[in-house]
């Protein structure tokens, strides 16, 4: 059988030693073809022993497997079946007339799954006497690039006629005026001395300064020749005029607490 060529578009295979031609014609009719007498099928017996079908690639329109045993070796023949079938070619797996009753019914579902996994399409069970499927027009393992749909970002629709409130319109003329701080009660004149009826606390500050023996300038703008006067008593010399005062920053007014001169006991 090696090197044999098909004389028609039909290839019939069986695992038996012989295959009646009548069974092949019945299978062709089952595929919906009339005038079977005009067909010239090629029949291969003992096909289960073959590792390769002796026909050209893409040369068969219909491949018919008529199997006697319950196990049809679709797995080991599937690549050869795909090779010899033309695009859109049909495979028909059919039970033999000598097959045991009910044996084919047990494996028909498994055969359908195997054909689908192999890439065949349009699988169809034929009244539990067989199953047929078509070779796809695409090759197994073929791929193609998918065009990615680029979606544009949604545009914000702003209605400029909407009732938006201007924040500045909520302010009154009084709100827009710069606040003026009221002058102190005793800040009349350049001497900045406490007035007669002082209520701002300047009179008390002046009294503390007099008791300390310091001038107003020494309190408001303290300076230090040694640089230690503002650090506190721990760093001051014995003749420091600021001895007894809290620590301060040079050039800034010395802050005196309200109970600075009050006795501790």
C-alpha positions as CSV (number, residue, x, y, z in Angstrom):
1,X,0.0,0.0,0.0
2,X,3.0,2.4,0.4
3,X,3.0,5.2,-2.2
4,X,-0.6,4.5,-3.3
5,X,-2.5,7.4,-4.7
6,X,-6.2,8.0,-4.2
7,X,-8.4,7.5,-7.3
8,X,-11.2,9.6,-5.8
9,X,-12.0,12.0,-3.1
10,X,-13.1,9.3,-0.6
11,X,-10.7,7.4,1.8
12,X,-12.2,4.6,3.9
13,X,-10.2,3.0,6.7
14,X,-11.0,0.0,8.9
15,X,-9.2,-2.0,11.6
16,X,-10.5,-5.2,10.1
17,X,-8.8,-7.4,7.5
18,X,-11.6,-6.8,5.0
19,X,-14.2,-4.1,4.4
20,X,-17.3,-4.6,2.3
21,X,-17.7,-1.9,-0.3
22,X,-21.4,-1.8,0.5
23,X,-20.6,-0.4,4.0
24,X,-18.5,2.4,2.3
25,X,-21.3,3.3,0.0
26,X,-23.7,3.4,3.0
27,X,-21.4,5.8,4.8
28,X,-21.2,8.0,1.7
29,X,-25.0,8.1,1.5
30,X,-25.1,9.0,5.2
31,X,-23.0,12.0,4.4
32,X,-25.8,13.2,2.1
33,X,-24.1,12.3,-1.2
34,X,-26.1,10.6,-4.0
35,X,-24.9,8.7,-7.0
36,X,-22.4,6.6,-4.9
37,X,-21.8,4.5,-8.0
38,X,-19.8,7.4,-9.4
39,X,-17.5,7.5,-6.4
40,X,-14.2,5.5,-6.5
41,X,-13.2,5.2,-2.8
42,X,-9.8,4.0,-1.7
43,X,-10.1,1.4,1.1
44,X,-7.4,0.8,3.7
45,X,-7.6,-2.3,5.9
46,X,-5.8,-3.0,9.1
47,X,-5.3,0.8,9.4
48,X,-4.7,0.6,13.1
49,X,-1.3,-0.9,12.3
50,X,-0.2,2.1,10.1
51,X,1.7,5.0,11.5
52,X,1.1,7.1,8.4
53,X,-1.7,7.0,5.9
54,X,-0.3,6.3,2.4
55,X,-2.1,9.3,0.6
56,X,-1.0,12.8,-0.3
57,X,-1.7,15.8,2.0
58,X,-4.9,17.7,1.4
59,X,-6.1,15.2,-1.2
60,X,-9.2,13.7,0.5
61,X,-12.7,15.2,0.6
62,X,-14.3,12.5,2.8
63,X,-12.4,10.3,5.3
64,X,-14.5,7.4,6.6
65,X,-13.4,5.3,9.6
66,X,-15.3,2.1,10.0
67,X,-14.1,0.4,13.2
68,X,-14.9,-3.1,14.5
69,X,-13.3,-2.7,18.0
70,X,-14.7,-0.5,20.7
71,X,-11.6,1.7,20.9
72,X,-11.2,3.8,17.8
73,X,-7.6,5.1,17.8
74,X,-8.5,8.7,17.0
75,X,-5.6,10.0,19.1
76,X,-2.9,8.3,17.2
77,X,-4.5,9.0,13.8
78,X,-5.7,12.6,14.3
79,X,-2.6,14.3,12.9
80,X,-2.7,12.1,9.8
81,X,-6.4,12.7,9.4
82,X,-5.8,16.4,9.5
83,X,-3.0,16.1,7.0
84,X,-4.8,14.2,4.3
85,X,-8.1,16.0,4.5
86,X,-8.7,19.1,2.4
87,X,-9.9,22.3,4.0
88,X,-13.5,21.9,5.0
89,X,-13.1,18.1,4.4
90,X,-15.4,15.8,6.3
91,X,-14.5,12.9,8.7
92,X,-17.0,10.2,9.5
93,X,-16.4,7.7,12.2
94,X,-19.0,4.9,11.8
95,X,-19.5,1.6,13.6
96,X,-19.1,-1.5,11.5
97,X,-22.1,-3.9,10.8
98,X,-20.1,-6.5,12.7
99,X,-19.6,-4.3,15.8
100,X,-21.2,-5.5,19.1
101,X,-24.6,-4.0,19.8
102,X,-24.3,-0.9,22.0
103,X,-20.5,-0.9,22.0
104,X,-20.3,2.3,19.9
105,X,-22.9,4.1,22.0
106,X,-20.5,4.0,25.0
107,X,-17.6,5.9,23.2
108,X,-19.5,8.3,20.9
109,X,-19.4,11.1,23.5
110,X,-15.7,10.6,24.1
111,X,-15.1,10.6,20.3
112,X,-16.9,13.9,20.0
113,X,-14.8,15.5,22.7
114,X,-11.6,14.3,21.0
115,X,-12.6,15.7,17.7
116,X,-13.4,19.1,19.2
117,X,-10.1,19.2,21.1
118,X,-8.2,18.4,17.9
119,X,-9.7,21.4,16.2
120,X,-12.6,19.9,14.2
121,X,-15.8,21.9,13.8
122,X,-19.4,21.2,13.2
123,X,-19.4,17.9,15.0
124,X,-22.7,16.0,14.7
125,X,-23.9,12.6,16.1
126,X,-25.8,10.6,13.4
127,X,-28.5,8.7,15.2
128,X,-25.9,6.9,17.3
129,X,-24.5,5.1,14.2
130,X,-21.7,7.5,13.8
131,X,-20.3,11.0,14.2
132,X,-19.0,13.4,11.7
133,X,-17.0,16.7,11.8
134,X,-15.3,19.1,9.5
135,X,-11.7,20.1,9.1
136,X,-11.4,23.9,9.9
137,X,-10.2,26.3,7.3
138,X,-7.5,27.6,9.7
139,X,-4.4,25.7,10.7
140,X,-4.0,24.3,14.2
141,X,-1.8,26.7,16.2
142,X,-2.2,29.6,13.8
143,X,-2.4,33.1,15.2
144,X,-3.1,36.6,14.1
145,X,-2.8,40.0,15.7
146,X,-5.9,41.6,17.2
147,X,-6.5,45.3,16.7
148,X,-6.7,46.9,20.0
149,X,-9.6,49.4,20.2
150,X,-8.2,52.6,21.6
151,X,-10.9,54.4,23.6
152,X,-10.6,58.1,24.0
153,X,-10.9,59.6,27.4
154,X,-14.3,61.0,28.2
155,X,-14.5,64.7,27.7
156,X,-15.9,66.8,30.5
157,X,-18.8,68.9,29.4
158,X,-18.7,72.2,31.4
159,X,-21.8,74.3,31.4
160,X,-20.6,77.9,31.7
161,X,-24.2,79.1,32.1
162,X,-24.7,77.2,35.4
163,X,-25.6,79.1,38.5
164,X,-22.1,79.5,39.9
165,X,-21.6,82.1,42.7
166,X,-18.7,84.5,42.6
167,X,-17.1,84.3,46.1
168,X,-16.0,87.9,46.0
169,X,-19.6,89.0,45.5
170,X,-20.3,87.7,49.0
171,X,-18.0,90.2,50.6
172,X,-19.3,93.7,51.7
173,X,-17.3,96.9,51.6
174,X,-16.7,96.6,55.3
175,X,-15.2,93.2,54.8
176,X,-12.8,94.5,52.2
177,X,-11.5,97.3,54.5
178,X,-8.1,96.7,56.1
179,X,-8.7,96.5,59.9
180,X,-7.1,99.3,61.9
181,X,-5.7,98.5,65.3
182,X,-6.7,101.0,68.0
183,X,-3.8,102.9,69.5
184,X,-2.8,102.2,73.1
185,X,-4.1,104.5,75.8
186,X,-0.6,105.8,76.6
187,X,0.9,106.0,73.2
188,X,0.4,109.8,72.9
189,X,3.5,111.7,72.1
190,X,7.1,110.4,71.5
191,X,8.0,109.7,75.1
192,X,5.5,106.7,75.3
193,X,4.9,107.4,79.0
194,X,2.0,106.2,80.9
195,X,-0.9,108.7,81.2
196,X,-2.5,109.8,84.4
197,X,-5.3,107.4,84.4
198,X,-3.5,104.5,82.7
199,X,-5.6,101.4,82.0
200,X,-3.3,99.5,79.4
201,X,-0.7,98.3,82.0
202,X,2.0,100.7,80.9
203,X,2.1,102.3,84.4
204,X,2.8,99.0,86.0
205,X,5.6,98.2,83.5
206,X,7.2,101.6,84.2
207,X,7.0,100.9,87.9
208,X,8.8,97.6,87.6
209,X,11.5,99.2,85.5
210,X,12.1,101.9,88.1
211,X,12.5,99.3,90.8
212,X,15.0,97.4,88.7
213,X,17.1,100.5,88.2
214,X,17.0,100.0,84.4
215,X,16.1,102.6,81.7
216,X,13.3,102.1,79.3
217,X,15.8,101.7,76.5
218,X,17.6,98.9,78.4
219,X,14.2,97.1,78.7
220,X,12.9,97.7,75.1
221,X,16.3,97.2,73.3
222,X,18.6,95.2,75.6
223,X,22.2,95.0,74.5
224,X,25.2,93.2,76.0
225,X,28.9,93.9,75.8
226,X,29.9,90.4,76.9
227,X,27.1,88.6,75.0
228,X,26.0,86.7,78.1
229,X,23.4,89.1,79.5
230,X,20.5,87.5,77.7
231,X,21.4,83.9,78.6
232,X,20.2,84.0,82.2
233,X,21.7,84.5,85.7
234,X,23.9,81.4,85.4
235,X,25.9,83.2,82.7
236,X,25.8,86.8,83.9
237,X,28.6,88.5,85.8
238,X,28.1,90.0,89.3
239,X,27.7,93.6,88.1
240,X,25.3,92.7,85.2
241,X,22.4,95.2,85.2
242,X,20.0,92.5,84.0
243,X,20.8,90.2,87.0
244,X,17.5,88.7,88.3
245,X,15.7,89.1,85.0
246,X,14.5,86.1,82.9
247,X,16.5,85.1,79.8
248,X,15.8,87.2,76.7
249,X,17.0,87.8,73.2
250,X,19.3,90.7,72.6
251,X,17.5,93.6,70.7
252,X,14.1,92.4,71.8
253,X,12.0,93.8,74.6
254,X,12.4,92.0,78.0
255,X,9.1,90.4,79.0
256,X,8.3,90.8,82.7
257,X,5.7,88.6,84.3
258,X,2.9,90.0,86.3
259,X,4.2,88.7,89.6
260,X,7.9,89.3,88.8
261,X,8.6,91.5,91.9
262,X,6.2,89.6,94.2
263,X,7.7,87.9,97.2
264,X,7.9,84.1,96.9
265,X,6.6,83.7,100.5
